[in-house]
Structure formats: structure tokens, C-alpha cells
């Protein structure tokens, strides 16, 4: 995967994205994650890879100071159309190379983004960088099993699935190991498909 390929793929995905990823089990998982008590008025909140804005539909966004970024113009336009007239600031931006200052956001949300960017490690490091000390990060994504290799079938399928704009082989533990000096895992729980999809909440404890 690279940015140009992803931009093309998500241009094709944009008309049908909500039918797949904002309904059924995905919608139920989002409802479990995005509870109102995790958002505090006057916080600076960043949604990384906001897509069509599926997560934003589940919260009282007008009471919050939200910045939302995505690399796909088409996905971003769909999100903007849903929240026309809102206070949300929508920006086209590469999640692997954000233009925000260090330690800028109180809360960073990465929903189904680490598994779709070309370089999950760069994206994760950027999310950590822009998060304030003692800030919180919420991740909802699919990851390879803890302490296990992918099955032979998944290893064969992985390159083909990448062509569809996502990666089934990203390992959260590997990402965390490279940044564990700056982070504390507050919560890590399975949500879907036998734990393939997880909700992970982290706090930034160091810079």
C-alpha cells in the first residue's frame, strides 16, 4: 500500500463505505466505544482517518472542539456533507506526517486507521507526538493475534487484502513496544471477530 493507491481505493470505497463499516457489528462496536463520558467540553480532540464521519455521528459533536483529518478527498467530502454547518474542522492530511504541533491534542482517536495507512508505525508515532502529556488515545482497529503469527491462509491472503486498502497483519504489540516509554495501556479489550478487532485506550505518560 502507498498513499496514491489508498487514495484511489478509498475513492472507490467512499460511496458504499457506510453500508459495510457503519452498520451491523461495526456500528454496535462503535456504539460501545464512543460513549459521551469520554469526551469533555473544551478539550482539543483529533479524529485521525475520520473517513465518512461514522464515529462523529455517535457523539454530541457540536459541544466539542474537534479536528478531523483524512487523506481521501472523497471520504472527507462525505463527512463534511454529513456535518455541514457544524463546528468540526475537517482537513485533508496524511496521518503519517501531520502538520500539528507536538503535544497539541487532549484526546486522539484512531478508528480503523492503523490497518489502512502504508506505514502503521509512522502513523502511530505521529498520534503519540501530537497527543498532550497525560492525554488519552482511543484506538479501534484490527490487529494480528497477540504473541502469534498469522495463520498460513492469512499469510497468503494478506497481500491480496492489502490491495483492497487494509492490512490484516498489523501487530499492536510491536507498535506499542516501540513507544512504550511514552505510553500506558489503560484498557485493551476484544470487540469483534474473536478479538481481531480491539478497543485500546492509552495514556501519554512521557515525551
C-alpha positions in Angstrom: 0.0 0.0 0.0 1.0 3.6 -0.6 -0.8 6.9 -0.3 -1.6 7.1 -4.0 -3.0 3.6 -4.1 -5.0 4.2 -0.9 -6.4 7.4 -2.3 -7.7 5.5 -5.4 -9.1 2.6 -3.3 -10.9 4.8 -0.9 -12.3 6.9 -3.7 -14.0 3.6 -4.9 -14.9 2.7 -1.3 -16.5 6.1 -0.4 -20.0 5.5 -1.9 -20.5 2.2 -0.1 -18.3 2.6 3.0 -21.1 3.2 5.4 -23.1 0.2 4.3 -20.1 -2.0 5.3 -18.5 -0.2 8.2 -21.3 1.8 9.8 -23.8 -0.9 10.2 -24.2 -4.3 11.8 -21.4 -5.4 14.1 -19.2 -2.4 13.2 -22.0 0.0 14.3 -22.5 -1.9 17.5 -18.8 -1.8 18.2 -18.6 1.9 17.6 -21.6 2.5 20.0 -19.7 0.6 22.7 -16.6 2.7 22.2 -17.9 6.2 21.7 -19.7 6.9 25.0 -20.3 10.5 25.9 -18.5 10.4 29.2 -15.1 10.1 27.4 -15.5 13.5 25.8 -15.0 16.6 27.8 -16.1 20.1 26.7 -13.3 22.4 25.7 -10.8 19.6 25.0 -8.9 19.6 21.8 -9.9 16.4 20.1 -8.4 14.8 17.0 -10.0 12.1 14.8 -7.3 10.5 12.7 -8.6 9.0 9.5 -12.2 10.2 10.1 -13.4 8.6 6.8 -17.1 9.3 6.3 -17.5 10.6 9.8 -19.2 7.4 11.2 -17.7 7.9 14.7 -18.8 11.5 14.8 -22.4 10.5 14.3 -22.4 8.8 17.7 -21.4 11.8 19.8 -22.7 15.3 20.5 -20.0 16.8 18.3 -21.3 20.4 18.5 -20.4 20.6 22.1 -16.8 19.6 21.4 -13.7 21.1 19.8 -13.0 18.6 17.1 -10.4 18.4 14.3 -10.9 15.6 11.8 -8.4 14.5 9.2 -8.3 12.1 6.3 -6.2 11.6 3.2 -9.1 10.6 0.9 -10.8 13.6 -0.6 -13.9 11.7 -1.4 -14.3 10.2 2.1 -13.6 13.7 3.6 -16.3 15.3 1.4 -18.8 12.7 2.6 -18.0 13.5 6.2 -18.2 17.3 5.5 -21.7 16.8 3.9 -23.0 15.0 6.9 -21.8 17.7 9.3 -22.4 20.8 7.2 -22.7 23.8 9.5 -21.0 22.1 12.4 -18.0 23.3 14.4 -15.9 20.4 13.3 -12.7 21.4 11.4 -12.2 18.9 8.5 -8.7 18.8 7.0 -7.1 16.7 4.2 -3.9 15.4 5.8 -1.5 12.4 5.8 -1.8 10.7 9.2 1.8 9.6 8.8 3.0 13.2 8.6 0.7 15.6 10.4 1.2 19.3 10.4 0.1 19.8 14.0 2.5 20.9 16.8 3.8 18.5 19.4 1.6 17.9 22.4 -1.4 19.7 20.9 -4.4 17.5 21.5 -6.1 16.3 24.7 -7.6 13.3 23.0 -6.6 11.5 19.8 -9.0 8.9 18.2 -7.7 6.4 15.7 -10.6 4.4 14.3 -9.7 1.8 11.6 -6.7 3.8 10.6 -3.6 1.9 11.7 -4.6 -1.0 9.5 -5.0 1.1 6.4 -2.1 3.5 6.3 1.0 2.5 4.3 3.2 2.7 7.5 1.4 1.9 10.7 4.5 2.7 12.8 4.8 6.2 11.4 1.1 6.9 11.9 1.2 5.6 15.5 4.3 7.7 16.3 2.5 10.8 14.9 -0.5 10.1 17.0 1.7 9.9 20.1 3.6 13.1 19.1 0.5 15.3 18.8 -1.0 14.0 22.0 -0.5 16.1 25.1 1.2 14.7 28.2 -1.4 12.9 30.3 -3.7 12.9 27.2 -5.7 9.9 26.1 -5.7 7.9 22.9 -8.5 5.7 21.7 -7.8 3.1 19.1 -10.4 0.9 17.4 -8.8 -1.4 14.8 -8.0 -4.9 13.7 -4.7 -6.4 14.7 -2.9 -9.7 14.3 -3.2 -12.1 17.3 -1.1 -11.3 20.4 2.0 -13.5 20.5 1.1 -15.5 17.5 1.9 -15.5 13.8 -0.8 -15.2 11.2 -2.2 -18.4 10.0 -0.9 -19.8 6.7 -4.1 -18.9 5.0 -4.0 -15.3 6.2 -0.3 -15.0 5.2 -1.3 -16.0 1.7 -4.4 -13.7 1.7 -2.6 -10.7 3.2 -1.1 -9.2 0.0 -4.4 -9.5 -1.8 -6.3 -7.9 1.1 -3.8 -5.1 1.1 -4.9 -4.3 -2.4 -8.4 -3.6 -1.1 -6.9 -0.9 1.2 -6.4 -2.7 4.5 -3.8 -4.9 6.3 -4.7 -7.9 8.5 -1.1 -8.3 9.7 -0.5 -5.1 11.8 0.6 -6.1 15.3 -0.3 -3.7 18.0 2.2 -5.1 20.5 5.0 -4.4 18.0 3.8 -0.8 17.6 3.5 -0.4 21.4 6.9 -1.8 22.1 8.5 1.0 20.1 6.6 3.6 22.0 6.1 2.0 25.4 8.3 4.6 27.2 5.7 7.3 26.3 2.5 5.3 26.8 0.5 3.4 29.3 -2.2 0.9 28.2 -5.3 1.8 30.3 -7.6 -0.7 28.6 -7.4 -3.4 25.9 -10.5 -5.4 25.1 -11.7 -7.5 22.2 -14.8 -6.3 20.3 -15.3 -8.4 17.2 -14.4 -11.5 15.3 -12.8 -13.4 18.1 -10.6 -10.5 19.2 -9.3 -9.5 15.8 -10.9 -6.1 16.3 -10.0 -4.4 19.6 -10.6 -1.3 21.6 -7.4 0.0 23.1 -7.2 3.1 25.4 -3.8 4.6 26.2 -2.4 7.5 28.2 0.6 9.5 27.3 3.0 9.5 30.3 6.2 10.8 28.8 7.6 12.9 25.9 
